[in-house]
Amino acid sequence: QVQLVESGGGLVQAGGSLRLSCAASERTFSSYTMAWFRQAPGKEREFVAFVAPSTWGEQRSYADSVSGRFTISRDNAKNAVYLQMSSLKPEDTAVYYCAAGYFVLPRNSEDSSLYHYWGQGTQVNVSS
């Protein structure tokens, strides 16, 4: 059982930056595909970013809505994954969730049903 704990959310003005962190309890963290999803009020959960395991070269992918503004990274020594968010917009306001899965291929990275473990979420509010 992998436990994921997000942190780093908060209130920021449009154009600002935030860095989200996700700490994992699993010693084999480096083998997991890691991703960030988000859910805004009244909307479905949506994919944000993905990073493959190190054995797959840590390939990354991003939703079109955040590409060029957000960066996902992982630190296997610390069992952590990060989401650096820049040039934030009010439409980025949501609860952000960290997710972990085994053998989630890059072409399937946006499918939330393929991720086995989820954190409790961290709230990000972007004011205009």
Disulfide bonds with the S-S distance in Angstrom:
Cys22-Cys98 2.10
